[in-house]
């Protein structure tokens, strides 16, 4: 009420003859045909440049200015009135004729930079009560387009290099004139010349001459080297000596930068390393800058990127020393590398709370060696132990234990008896070897032992494309200690029987090969749309089928008495992100996966560790983890899901869409819809005919759909996500209809218990 009373008094508080600035009005006039989109774009661009920015308003009332004057002038700089002004108020933005005159040349220059040559802007202040608005008339002339692009050259080395760079120009005939594109072209030319040895060349040394034809509104552009360019910028430099200091730190700087103690590698690098901590072959892999070659800024950037990403060095710095060698200009290059501690130990303890009422904790002890074979190989050994216990499960409560250990050895190069061809202009490839064991003790029902080893490669084709190839991927799963209570329960419950069947048949070897293709749209693009694609193909058992013919009593081919799985698994994950505004993003994901078994595994589902699942915080959030499918299989999501979470399938289709709104630096909101299900590839009678678990052309009639809202807390290093969701469509029939929208009843506690799912997770779901 007091704020409303102060509304009439804001004018009395303002300085004499001053008005509160209320905003900017822009009227576009044009003699040419200016499209609606172009007109709107010009208005938004000029409005963004307008100064001053008005005070925040609510229904036309500058409420923060009202709060600023609410308690009158402060008498003490640290008193209540001063604190209230700083916390809730906003100092009034005053209208000024000077601001109007200052905006006009800025706007006219902006229009000229976009090719609207000759455009004029006029403006004035229009007063209304204690407020005033800036009103502008913008006369937009026809936009010029590019008629031709030419490069003025001669026989000097730098101008020859300019001519060589011309074919990659970003300015095309017929495109609208844009000063931003001209700046981009100057920077491109500068980079192209730096890649040809011109170490001191800068974009400012490129002159641009525009020849405008006003009769047809076209312009001819000429690019040339400025005559006043410094002489050194026109000289190509070569690399003379390369000095590497791989053990550099402040305490040993004098000793480890002493050139007299340097030794020379086979590649003619001068290495100063008193401890011989690193094998010189490491620098052969990393260095793109080579002695005797022409200076190239691309090679320099690549070398620094490799040093940073190899994982052995905490700080990387370099220095160039120019010199004259006879008639040639040369550079000596120095790389100062501060290594991480070679060995380190880390202990992580965390707690978990899942949507299926399982809570628990886990401890992971990690030991690292960042330079195991003296070529920046990373050896990581992890030991983990965890416990999960069910809350609110009554007599059916289950406590799970997890114990395991694994080792990962990563080489920053390709380790192979065969030679691989790859693009050496990109980041270093990696060879990864893993070995691990995991034991899961499931509530006195059964134990599941899992051994895994992999060998594979990862490399980048360019900034957008990454390849991962694992020729050897071996997994051995063996169940043990299956309790009689579990076996007896399976006889009377199809869901438990399916779990028992899966456990009984999980003893097998999985010998597979995995290839992964990852694509990301260009990180340099200014487009509001970004796209990501990940595809996997994993065949298993083919080589074993050729090499081993021994069979067990069931007719299955075996290795060392254990049957091996045979299947092929293919899936694609596509994600599209669209920036709708500065603070709103539309995120979408589509996933499709198919697994088909044959040979030893014909007629069976994929091995349990290779099956697809839906439901949970990173899938269809309106259903608890693994609560959907396969097909129309109906489960009691309250009483039995926590105990027997299978719900796996050989085929998966899932789609997600989400609107994300950023409220401030730390807080985000979301509205989402998720849909999908899983199915079996072949007929399986374990679940009964009513389950219709097999994939058919009518699969779209068995899709589960859910919706919800989310709140996200952005803590810079990680994001904590809270999602509240409810089903819209259940794949199994509920009261004769799959759609359950009409059953929504937030007042009914039983309905909330059955249908409201609260998810807590770290990071975005996709």
N, C-alpha and C positions, 0 to 999 in steps of 0.2 A: 504493500500500500504506500509505504514511504517512497519507494522508487517511482511509482506512478505520479505522486505529488511532485517529485523532483523533475519529472519530464518537462513540466512547464517552466521550471527554473533553470534548465541547462543553459539557455540563452543568456540569463542574468549572470551566470558564472564565467562566461567567456570574456576574454579581453575586449575592450571597447572597439567597435566597428569590425569585429571578427565574426566569421561564420564557421560552423562545423562542416567539414567536408563530408558529403553524403555519398559520393560515388561518381562514376564516369559514364556518360552517354556517348555513343559513337554512331554517327549517321554516315553510311557509305553511299557515295555517289559515283557513278561510272558511265562514261560515254560508250564504253565497249561492252561486249557481252560477257558479263561476269557471272559465273555459275553460283548457285546457292551455296554449294560447299566451299568454293573459294571465298565468297563473301563472309561466310561464317568463320573460316580459318583466319582471315585478315582481322576480323573483329576480335577474336580470341587472342591473337598475337599482340595486337595493339593494346588491348585491355590488360594483358599481362605485363606490358611495359609501362603502363600508366602510373604516375606518381603524383600525389601521395596515395597510399592505400587507406581507405576509409576505416573508421572504427567498426567493430562488429555490431550488428543490429539484430533485433528480434522483433518481427512484425513491424519493421520500419523504425523501431526505437533503439537508439544507441545505449543499451542497458548498462554496458560496462562504464560508459562515461557518467551515467546516472549514479552508479556505485562509487565512482571516483569522487563525485561531489557530495555523496550522501551525508557524510558527517562533517562537512566543511573543511577548511584548511587545517592541516596538522600543526600543532604547536611545538611538538617535539619530534626530532628525526627518528626516534626509536619508540615512539608512543603507539597507542592502539590505532589512531587514525592513519598514521604512516604505514603501519603494518597492513591495515585493511585495504588501503589504496594499492599497495604493491601486490597484495594477494588476490584481490577480486576486481579492482578497478582498472581503467585504461585511460591514459592521458588523452585529451581530445586532440584529434587531427584537424588542424585549422585550414580552411580554404585559402588559397593564395594565387593571385594572378601570375606571380612569378613561376609557380609550378606549371601553369597552363603554357606559358611561353617556353618553358624548358622542355615540355613534352613534345612540342611541335617539331623541332629539328630532329629529335630522336626518332619519331614516327616516320618523318619524311625519309630519313636515312635508311630505316628498316625497309620501307617500300621500295626504295631504289635498289637496295641489296638483293631484293627478290625479283628485280627486273621490271618493276612498275615505274619506269623513268618518267620524270616530270610530274608525278603525283604531288598534290598540295594538301596541306592540313591547316585548318583554322579552328580556333577555339575561344570559348569565353566562359565566365562564371555566371550561373543563373541562380539568384538567391530566392529562397522561400522560407520566411520566418528566420529561425536561428540557423538554418542549414543553407548550403550552397552546393551545386553540382557542377562538374566540369562537362560542358557540352561541346563536342567536336564535330566538325564537318570534314569528311575525308573524300577528296576528289581523286579517285583511282584511275590512272591512265592505263591504256592497253599494255599488257605484259610482253616483254621482249623474249624471243627464243633464240637458241644458238643456230647460226647459219653455217659456221665452219670453225674448225680448230686447227691452228698451224703452229709450228715450232721454228723459231729463227735460230739457225745454227751456222757454224763454220768449221774449220779444220782443227781448232784447239781441242785438247782432250776432254775438257769438261763439256763443251758444246757437242762433241761427238756422242758423249754419254747421254746428254739431253735428248738427242735424236733417237738413240737406241731405246730410251724409255717411252717414246711417244706412242708406241702401239698399245700400251696399257692405260691410256688416258681414261679417266672416269667421266669426262665431259663428252657427251654424244650430240651429234647433229640433230636438231629438232627439239631437244629438251628445253624446258624453261630456263631462263637465265637465273642463276643463283650464286650469290657471292660465297655462300657456305661451300658450294661445290668447287668454286675456284680456290678457296683456302685448302680444301681437301686435296685438290690436284697439286697445289704447291708442295704440300707435305708429302704426297706420293712421289713427286719428282725428287725431293730431297732424300727420301729413303732409297729410291732407286740409285741415285748417285753415290750415296754412302755405301751401298752394296757393291759399287764398282771402284771403291778405294778412296773416294773423296771424303776424307775423315772430317774436315772442317766445314763442309757444306751445310748451309741452313736454308729453310724455306724462304727467309727474307731475301735471299739472293736471286729469287726468281721474279722477273718482271712480267706483268700482265698488261697487255694493250688491248683495249676494246674499241672496235670500229662499229658504231651504231648506224643503222639505216632506218631513219624515222618513218619512211614511207611504207615500209613493209614490217616494221617493228621486229627487226632481226639484228643480231650483233655478231661480228666476226671477232674471235679471240686469238691473240698471238701470245705465246709464251717464249720468253727469252731470258738469258743470263744477264743480270745487271752489269754494266761496265764498271761500276765502282766496287764490285765484289773484291774482297781482299785476295791477294795473290795466292796465299796458302790454301784457300778454299777451292782453287782450281787445279790443285796438284794432287795426283793419285798417290796414295801411300801404300807401302808394302810392309809386311811383318818381318822384322829382323830376328829378334830373340824373344822367347817366351819364358818368363820366370814364374815358378809356382812355389808358394810357401804354404804347404798343407798342414803345418802345425803351428800356425801363427796365433799368438796371444800376447797380451801386454807384458806379462812377466818374462817371456822368453823371446821378445821381439828382436832384440839385438842378435841373439844367437841364431834364431831361425829365419833371419832375413839377410844373413851374411853370404853374399854371392861367392865368396872364396870357398865356402864349404859346400857349394852346389855340385851335384853330380848330373850327368847328362843321360837322358833316356834314349832309347832307340829312335824315337821320333824327334830328337834334338830339343826336347824341353829341358830347361835348367831347373832342377828340383832341389830346394833347400829344405831338408827334413833330417835333423840330427838324430832322430829316434828311428828312422826308417819305418814309420808307422804304417805307411801305405805303399802297396806294390805300384811301381810306375805304370803298369798296364792299366790301372784305373784311369789315369789321365789320357792314355791312348783312346779309351772308350769315350771319355767326356769331351775332350778338346776338339772343337770345330775350328778354332783359330789355330792356324798352322804356320810355323816359320817358313819364310820364303814365298808365301802366298800374298796376293793383293788383300789389303784390308777390306773386310765385308761386315757391315753392321749386323746383318742377319746371322752370320757365324758367331759374332760376339754375343748377341742376345741368346742364341741357342746354347752357347757355352755356359753363360751365367745361369740360365734356366736349368741345365743339367746339374751344375754344381749344387744348386738349391734343392732340386727334387731328388737327388740321389740319396738323401737322408742321412749322410755322415757329417755334414757341416752345418754348424749353427749360424755362422755369419760368413758372408761372401762379399768381397770387395775387390775392385780391380783398378789399375792405373795405367795410362798410356804415356810413354815418353817419346816425343817426336825427335828426330835427328836427321842429319844429312849424311848420306853415304855416297860419295862421289857426286854424280848428277842426279841421284835418286833420293826421294824422300822416304824415310823409314820410320817404323814405330817399334819400340820395345814395350812388351805387355807384361804387367805384373799382376798376379792373382794371389790375394791374401785370404787364406781359408782358415777359419777357426772351427776345429772339430768339436762335435758333441763328445761327452764322456763315452768311452767305448762300451762299458758295461753299466747296466742300471737294473734296479729291482723296483717293482711297483706292486702295491696291494690295493685292490678295489673291493669294497664291501657295499652292497646295495640291497634295498628292499623292494619287493614287488607286490602289487595288488592288481589282480586281474578281474575282468568282468564275469568270469565263471566262478567267483567266490574263492579262488585260490590266492592265498597270501604266502609270503615267504621271504627268504633272503639268500644271498649268494656271495661267496668270496672267491676272488680270482687273484692268484699270485703269478706275476709275470717276471721273467728274467730276459733281458735283451743284451745282445752283442751286436753293435752296429758295424763291426769291421771284422767279421769272423775269419775270412781268408785273406784279409788285408786289401780287398778290392771293394770295400763298402757293402759287403754282403750283410744282410740283416737276419740274424737268428733270433727267433722269439720262442720261448718255452713257457707255456701256460699250464697251471694246475688249478682246477676249480672244484668247489664243493657247494652244494645248495640243498635247501629244503623247501618244500611247498606243503602247506596244510590247508584243508578245506574248512571254511567258516560256515556254520549253519547247516551242515550236512547231516546232523544227528547221528544215528547208528551207522549210516552209510558213509560217514566222513572218511576221507582218504588222505594219507600223508605220503608224499613222494620224496625220494632222495635222489640226488644227482651227483655223480662223481666223475671226474674226467681229467685228461691231460692231453695236450697236443703240442706239436712243434711245427714252426713254419720257417723255412729257409728261403730267402728271396735274394736272387742275384740280379744286379742292375745290368744285365747283358743276356744274350741268348746262349744257353748252355746246351750244346747238341753235337753229336758226331757228324751231322750234316750241316751244310752251309745254308742259311736262310737269307733271302733277299728282303730287305725292308727299307723304308725311307729314312735314311740316316739324318735327314734334315729335321726330323722330329725328336721328341723326347726319347730317352734311352728305353729300350724294351726291358722286360723283366722275365726272369725264369723263377717260378715258384714251386717249391716242393713242400708238401704237408704230410704229417703223420699224426694220427690221433686215436684216442680211445674214450668211449663214453659209456657209463653204466647208469641205467635208470631203474630204481627200485620202486615199483608202483604199488604202494599201500598194502604189501603182503599178498598181492594177487599174482604178480610175476616180476621177473627181472628181464631187462632188455640190454644186451651187450652189443656195442657197435664199434667196429674198427674201420678206420678210413685212411687211405693214403692217395695223394694226387700228385701229378707232375704236369706242369703246363707253362704256357707263355702268355704274356700280355704286352701288346704294343699298340702305338698310335699310328694310324695312317696319316692323319693330319689333326688339326684342332677339333674337328667335328666327328671323326670316326675312330673308334677303338675296337681292336680285335682281342679276344681271349680264346686260346686254344689249349685244351687239356687232353692230350692223347691218351693219358693213363689216369683213370679214376676208379679206384678199387674200394668197395665197401663190403664188409662182412658183418651180417647181423645174426645174432644167436640169442634166442630166448632161453631162459632157465628159471628154475624154482617156480613153475606154474602151480598154484595152489589148488587143492581139491575143491575149495569153496568156489573158486572161479569157474572150474569145470562144471560143478553141479549147477551153478546159476545159469550157465550157457544153455543147459538143456531146456529151460522154460521161458527164456527171453530172447527173441530174435536179435535184438540190438546187442546183447551181451554175447550171443553166439557168434555174431559177425565179428566182434572184437576178438573173441577167442580164436576164431578161424584165421583172422589176420595174423594173430600172434603165432599160432601154430605153424603157419606157412611162411613166417618171416625169416626162418633160418635159411639163408642163401647168400651166395656171392653175387655182387653186382659189379661187373667189369664193363665200364662204359667209357665213351669218348665224348667230350663236351666242347662245343663251339658256341661262342657268344659274340654277337655283333651289336655294338652300341653306337647310336648316332645322336648328336646334339646339333640343333640349328646354330648358325654362326653366332658366337658371343659378341662379335663386333657390330652386329646388325642393330639398327635403330628401330626395327619393326616392333610393334607392340605384341606380336605373336611369336612364341617360341615353341619348338617341337622337339620331343625326345622319343627315340625308338630303341627298344632292346629286344633282340630275338635270340632264342636258344634252340639248338638241336642236339639231342643226346641219344645216340644209338648204343645199345648194350648187348653184349654176349655174342656179337658176330665173329670176332676173332677166336674166342673160346670155342665156338661151335665148329670152326674149321680145324682147330688143333687138338681137341679132346673128344673122343668118341665113347669113352667109358660111360655106362649107364647104371643107375641103381635099380632096386626092385620095382619102382614105379615107372621105369622107362625113361626117367629124366637123365640127361647128360650131367656128369658130375666132374668136379675138380677136387682132388684130395678128399673124396667122399662127400662133398657138399654140392648140391645142385646150384647152377648159376642161372640168373635171370636173363631173359631175352625180351627186349622191348625197344621201341623207338619213341622218343618224347620230343615234341616240338611246341614251342609257345612264343607268343609275341605280346609285348607290352608297349602300347603307344600312349603318349601323353601330350596334351596340347594346352598351353597356357596363353590366355589373352588378357592383356592389360586394358581394362575398360576405362579406367581413369587413374589418377595418381595413386589413389589409395584402395582401388577395387580391382581384383583379379578374378578371372573366370578360369578355373582349373578343371581339366577333363582327363579321364583315363579309360582306355579300353584294353581288356586282356582276353586273349584266347589261347587255350592250351589243349593239346591232344596227345594222349599216350596210348599206344597200341602194343599189345603183347603177342608173342608168337613163340614157336618152338617149345622150349621147356616151360614157358609161362602161358602158353596158349589157353584161352578160356578163363584165365585168372585176371585179377586186377593188377595194376602196377604195384611194385613193392611199397610197403607202407611209407618209407622215407622219400619216395618219389611221387606220391599221390598229390592231387590238388585239393585244396580246402577253401571254403568260403565262410564268411561270418567272422566277427571280431573287430578290433579297433582299426585295423588297416585294410579291411575288406568291406563287407556289408554290415555297417555298424548297428543296424536295427536288430541284428540277431547275434546271439552270443557266439563265441569262438567255435567253429566247426559244427554249428547247429543246423545247417541247411544241407539237404540232400543225403545221398545222391538221388536225383529225380524227385519223385513225390513221397519219398520215405518220410513217415511221420514219427517224430520223437517228442518225448516229454522234456521240454527244455528246462524244467525246474528241478525234477527229481533225479533224472538219469544222465543228463548231459555232463555234469561235472565228473561223474564216475567213469563214463565211457565216451570219451571225446574222439570218435572216429570221424564219420561224416565225410570221408575222402572219396575221390573219384578219379577217373582216367581222363575226363574231358571237363574243361572249365570255360565258362563264358561269364565275363563280369564287366560292368560299366559303371563309372562313377562321375558325377559332376558336382562342382562345389563353387559357390561364390564366396570369396574371401575379402573381408573389409578390414582395413587397418584403421583403428580408432586413434591410436597414438603410438609413441615409440615402443611401448611395452605390450599393448593390448590389441588383439585382433578378434574378429567374430567371423562366423561362417554359417551358411545355409547349404545343405547338401541333400542329394538323392543318390542312393546306391541300388544296383540291381545285378542279379546273377544267380548261378547255381552250378552244381557239378553233376556228372553222370558217369556211369560205367560204359566202357567201350563195347563189351559183349554181354550177353544175357547172364544174369547171376541170380540164382533162386534163393540165395541166403537170406535176403530181405523179404522174400515173398513177392508174388505177382503184383500185389496192390501197390508196391513201392514204385513200379515203373522206373527202375533205376537206369535202364539202358537209354542211351542217347538216340532220339528219333527225330524225323523232320518236324515234329510238333514240339520241339524243345522250348520254343518261345512261350508255350502255354504253361510252362513249369518254372518260370522265372520268379524269384523272390525280389520284392521291392521294399525299400525302407527309406525314411527321410528323417531329418533331424536338424538340430542347431548345434553350434560349437563355439567354444571360447578358447583362445590361445594366448598363452603368456610367453612373450618373446624375451628371453634372458640373454640375448646376444650370442652366447656360446651354444645354447640349445633352446628348443621351443617345447613348452609343456602344453599338451592338448587335452581339452575336456569336451567330449561330445555326448550329447543326449539324443537318443534316436528311438523311433518306434516303427513297426512294420506297417506298410500300406497294402502289401499283397504277400500272402504266405503260399508257397508252392503246393503245400498239401491243403486239402479242402477244410475249411472251418465253417461249420453250420451250412454246408452246401455251397459256399462261395469262397473263391480264393482271395477276393478283395475284402479287406477288413477295415476299410476307412469308416464305414458306418458304425463300427463297434467301438470306435475311440471314445473313451469315457475317463477323463483324468480324475474324476471324483471317486471312481470305483477302485478301492485298494487292491482287489483281486486282479482287475484289469491291468493296473500299473505294475503289479508283481509279474504278470505274464508278458507284458509288452514294452515296458520302458527299460531300455538298456543304457547304462552309463559307462562310457569308456574313458580311461585315462591312459595317455601314451606320450611318448617323447618324439617330436618331429611331426612333419606333415604326413598324412596317410598316403599321399602320392604327389 
